């Protein structure tokens, strides 16, 4: 008799929740469902119906007891469950809202190895039965009730041997419910399918061949509706279930009895046993309980053994074809979902990069400098101020040093120059008698100007000092020539660059180095932000439960997503890099392939971090907090705004924690220096990026446990 069972459960117990605080969901549950029947599963909310279905399809493994489906344990090598032999409809709507109805059904048909001709035939049959029109519209455009019918159609498309339907008729009118049940009976009679329907509607269970009533994780009733009504001596299934429920729980104290028990049942002492009734502990007694001569009502020519059923199930697709179909699915979804985010991303990153490039490293503008003169006039001072005025310096005459100091303290000026009396004369004398054997120290002092300034702002300090030095150097050269000396008289060294700077001489920092490191910084930060949001959404989508019930593996889902995300992001980032070459005049790299390789490696690192965040931290705020912290760390250790040599010694080794410093250095060598990939700094950076990508992939695919 057990060979005729589609599902057999013995003393099944399951705890969910945390390890320290487990919650008992299934409690010593026994179950016997013959092949080729429609089985109605009913019970109050939270009794474990959905969890039981997930145990049947192999998502959960019982802590105690066992479940077999078609004679094998779900998930075992010889089992067809999970796999194409299962059709699962979750309680929540399990659809990709970005796909059209046709695309949904075609995808699920192809993933179950059906040819397009058969898929089109079944699409027509199922959509007509379920009254689904406009199948070329996206699923998200339909109402809630229509989406449930589409979800049911997705379960029917490959016509498996086992259906697990969680409230399939919710939101349907009476006529449609009747058509759904007729179609289920058609599947039972013509293909020998076993159909398990979880529902809250007891009146629907009358149409089932068998039913089971669950309470608190235990199967307390299992029979056929007609037989159970007859043996209970009631007129309706609802009354029969209520009567049996009271019998089982009547041993409780009067104060513990549910208040909804009908009074006529409570007063009927013949119906109250002296001890609680329980289901028989063995599956054999369960089979006897349903031994009312139930066998699948099928013609002998259509009777099938398990081996025949196995041959009727299309062979599973190779893993690479499954990943290809999943890539097609993600492309359809990203085409709808990610078009606007990517357009916004490209616009914002390119614009912000150009703006930052324009302002990074520029000397300070519109600085106010005070002048305290102890002489009535000074031609040399006029030359200095005219030279510095080209950078929008403004010079304010100060009556004395006290007022000048107060102006610096209150922020009116950034500093002030003290010009000694007869400065022009003594400065010229200094040039004429530079190499005198008896220099007059007082004269030398009177030839010097004094700069007093606020040194809390390094940028302002460096700008004022640099421009003042340049102005005085120009003045000294003029005085030297006017005094009849050679113009090289004041030159004490000659600078000859090996690599010519791409920046203008007045820039305080290397802008092109900055823009390259900023590009690498943007690669990972935006990838983490975008994909974390996607994984947070993906983790709550019940469509993944449907895919897992069809035998798809987590690595297949993850690999397909990574291929699509890496492709989209790499194309976007390369467009961003090309804009730097075009608009910012960044030198074209000596190897575009090396740039693509570096970009792909860092994108993979970002996707893997996003996967670990989005799949393990369910709080949006928690994810954003960690991302902001990591980005701040990345800005520092990636040496985006400050060079590696400027870091403290204890911080320099920490730069290996992020895949940025060496890869960005390699990218700088490829562009600014024009080095080939065989240059040590270049292939070292490429190697570091590659190793980091491999490490991230290993951690993601091997250590990550949850989708």
Secondary structure, 3 states (H helix, E strand, C coil): CHHHEEEEEEEEEEEEECCCCEEEEEEEEEEEEECCCEEEEEECCCCCHHHHHHHHCCCCCCCEEEEEECCEECCCCCCCCCCCCEEEECCCCCCCCCCEHHHHHHHHHHHCCCCHHHHHHHHHHHHHHCCCCCCCCEHHHCCHHHHHHHHHHHHHCCCCCEEEEECCCCCCCHHHHHHHHHHHHHHHHHHCCEEEEECCCHHHHCCCCEEEEEECCEEEEEECHHHHHHHHCCCCHHHHHHHHHHHHHCCCCHHHCCCCCCHHHHCCHHHCCCCCCCCCCCHHHHHHHCCCCCCCCCCHHHCCCHHHHHHHCCCCCCHHHHHHHHHHHHHHHHHHHHHHHHHHHHHHHHHHHHHHHHHCCCCCCCCEEEEEECCCCCHHHHHHHHHHHCCCCEEEECCCHHHHHHHHHCCCCCEEEEECCCHHHHHHHHHHCCCCCCCCHHHHHHCCCEEEECCCCHHHHHHHHHHHHHHHHHHHHHHHHHCCCCHHHHCCCCCCCCCCCCCCCCCCCCHHHHHHHHHHHHHHHHHHHHHHHHHHHHHCCCHHHHHHHCCCCHHHHHHHHHHHHHHHHHHHHHHHHHHHHHHCCCCCCCCHHHHHHHHHHHHHHHHHHHHHHHHHCCCHHHHHHHHHHHHHHHHHHCCCCCCHHHCCHHHHHHHHHCCCHHHHHHHHHHHCCCCCCCCHHHHHHHHHHHHHHHHHHHHHHHHCCCC
